[in-house]
Amino acid sequence: MPKTWEIRDYDGEFFAKELDSFIPERVFDAHAHLYELAHWGPGSPVEEGPAIVSLEQYRKQIDWLMPGRKLSGLFLVWA
């Protein structure tokens, strides 16, 4: 299956069936990255994601991935 950031029904179904019962209400993401694709060259590890991953975009994705959870995190740069 190709890597994608697309929101798909089966991902939500998988979370509800397999993960929802043990992921706590508060989650700390110990390793997260925000980026702009324009800062990368061809063949980058992020080229299949959104062009810009801002904190707002990150939170939108996490809310989809783990609905109803309160998130905080450690955000790192790529160098």
Legacy VTK file of the C-alpha trace (Angstrom):
# vtk DataFile Version 3.0
C-alpha trace
ASCII
DATASET POLYDATA
POINTS 79 float
0.000 0.000 0.000
1.455 3.423 -0.915
2.210 6.012 1.750
-0.478 8.681 1.905
-1.945 11.376 4.123
-5.394 10.777 2.750
-8.147 10.260 5.274
-9.763 6.905 4.548
-12.750 5.200 6.146
-10.876 1.995 6.946
-8.285 3.913 8.998
-11.032 5.271 11.246
-12.610 1.842 11.464
-9.260 0.289 12.416
-8.733 2.882 15.150
-12.221 2.320 16.561
-11.823 -1.460 16.546
-8.175 -1.952 17.542
-6.803 1.185 19.234
-9.495 3.359 20.785
-9.865 1.248 23.910
-6.261 1.639 25.093
-4.999 5.000 23.790
-5.352 7.392 26.732
-7.298 10.662 26.696
-4.032 12.645 26.912
-1.268 11.845 24.433
2.289 13.190 24.255
3.896 12.816 20.829
7.586 12.444 21.667
8.797 12.881 18.073
6.967 15.086 15.573
8.053 17.235 12.622
6.576 20.369 11.052
7.913 21.255 7.592
7.490 22.923 4.216
8.111 20.729 1.198
9.730 23.674 -0.610
12.672 23.363 1.800
13.400 19.855 0.510
14.851 18.590 -2.748
13.498 15.863 -5.029
13.293 12.402 -3.484
12.754 13.738 0.033
11.114 11.548 2.687
8.237 14.027 2.985
7.327 14.504 -0.693
4.230 12.304 -0.488
2.729 14.377 2.314
1.180 17.836 2.278
3.220 20.731 0.884
3.116 22.434 4.279
2.689 20.728 7.630
1.950 23.513 10.070
0.921 22.974 13.670
-2.689 23.399 12.531
-2.278 20.711 9.830
-0.541 18.391 12.298
-3.354 18.778 14.838
-5.963 18.134 12.132
-4.247 14.868 11.186
-3.809 13.754 14.791
-7.442 14.552 15.580
-8.438 12.356 12.663
-6.006 9.628 13.705
-6.855 9.707 17.424
-10.231 11.452 17.760
-11.072 13.132 21.036
-7.546 12.966 22.470
-5.743 15.946 24.007
-2.339 16.233 22.382
0.938 17.839 23.274
4.310 17.048 21.816
7.968 17.620 21.171
8.461 19.117 17.711
11.827 18.615 16.030
13.544 20.053 12.980
15.233 18.124 10.210
18.739 19.316 9.445
LINES 1 80
79 0 1 2 3 4 5 6 7 8 9 10 11 12 13 14 15 16 17 18 19 20 21 22 23 24 25 26 27 28 29 30 31 32 33 34 35 36 37 38 39 40 41 42 43 44 45 46 47 48 49 50 51 52 53 54 55 56 57 58 59 60 61 62 63 64 65 66 67 68 69 70 71 72 73 74 75 76 77 78
